[in-house]
Amino acid sequence: MRLGFYMIFSTTLLAAQGSPDAAAIGRKAFGLLAAGSYSELVEMFTPELRGQLSEDRLRNQLGPQMRSLGALEKIGEPVIEPAGQLKVAIITVKFTAASIDWRFTVNSEGKIAGLFFQPVAGPESEWRRPPYSHPETFREREVTIGDAAWKLPGTLTVPSNTSGAAPGIVLVHGSGPEDRDETILANKPFRDLAEGLASRGIAVLRYEKRTKVYAQRMAAMKDLTVEQETVEDAVKAAALLRSQPEVASSRVFLVGHSLGGYVAPRIAQQDSRLAGLVLMAANVRPLVELIEDQLQTIGMAGTDLQRAKAEILKALPPAYLDDLRNYNPVEAARALSLPILILQGERDYQVTMQDFNLWRAGLGDRQNVGFRSFPALNHLFIAGQGKSTPAEYAQAGHVDAEVIEAIAGWVRRR
């Protein structure tokens, strides 16, 4: 699981009267944000936004994420985009680690009705094919997972140079509103995995997460649990992959990253036809402990840390936390007979070696469970040096070739 690197806050539209200077309002808002003047910034918000994005949340969540980007080097001039009765002031800000677009939505009364930030699209943030991807050896087609209310777009990457049906893998995302590539800033680890594994004779299915495609509907669900967020769609994706003519239906595996690895045993409980599980940076410890570790990594402690943790947990429906309260992924995995491969980056600050060692302690006596850790890799299984931080995700990289080979070799032996 990871702390979100971007946030979206939206509110209802208000009646139009007048035409405020959205550029000036955006400039002032970013200035207050950069200065840490959160109480003054909140005064610029609509009541609806203030209810979603409190002063404490700005200080304890957004502030540390901004600091992780390094020094502020340049603030661009606002660009204004119309949005119905609203105006959006877009300010591009260059930090040491990345350039970020800050979008302030201004209503007709001159109040900020929405705040959104994302990395700037440009050459430095474009995904480039890794050396281990050989596009001449695979082909891709669009597919749809599920139907009716929750259908999701996906991509099937199929090897074209194999004789007979290929083994298949379903990729299951980490937490948050992930796309099919699990994009975070300049990195697309699921696309790396799909192309790398397909280049080695394995079909791969990846898809948009339900919380991305149906964000508003999901946010409004009071009884939301990990079943609706992740499990149901993963089961449907595996069934779809088994039905593809190029895929050996008895050799469909699931690769879960972060949250996807945490709930992979639960997915397997609902899909008895899976051939095996690969858990990448999968936590064993509960969400509450993970959040605390992550906040400590970005420099929080004491009362500030506890307040920030409470804010994060408060954003989750009680049903979500209740559903996971008694879930133990190691116990769930022990009840399964299928083979499991557990992978961990040793520089991962979000799911740490503590979790990897808990997996080993619980499953190390099983002959069909394998373990491997990678000293240089972070939570995205991308190589780096020194202590990993959120700012590292702004640096373009690829899932390490050793990880691709480890998964491919393990699947081929099954």
Secondary structure, 3 states (H helix, E strand, C coil): CCCCCCCEECCCCCCCCCCCCHHHHHHHHHHHHHHCCHHHHHCCECHHHHHHCCHHHHHHHHHHHHHCCCCEEEECCCEEEEECCEEEEEEEEEECCCEEEEEEEECCCCCEEEEEEEECCCHHHCCCCCCCCCHHHEEEEEEEECCHHHCEEEEEEEECCCCCCEEEEEEECCCCCCCCCCCECCECHHHHHHHHHHCCCCEEEEECCHHHHCHHHHHCCCCCCHHHHHHHHHHHHHHHHHCCCCEEEEEEEEEEECHHHHCHHHHHHHCCCCCEEEEECCCCCCHHHHHHHHHHHCCCCHHHHHHHHHHHHHCCCHHHHHHHCCCCHHHHHHCCCCCEEEEEECCCCCCCHHHHHHHHHHHCCCCCEEEEEECCECCCCEECCCCCCHHHHHCCCCECHHHHHHHHHHHHCC
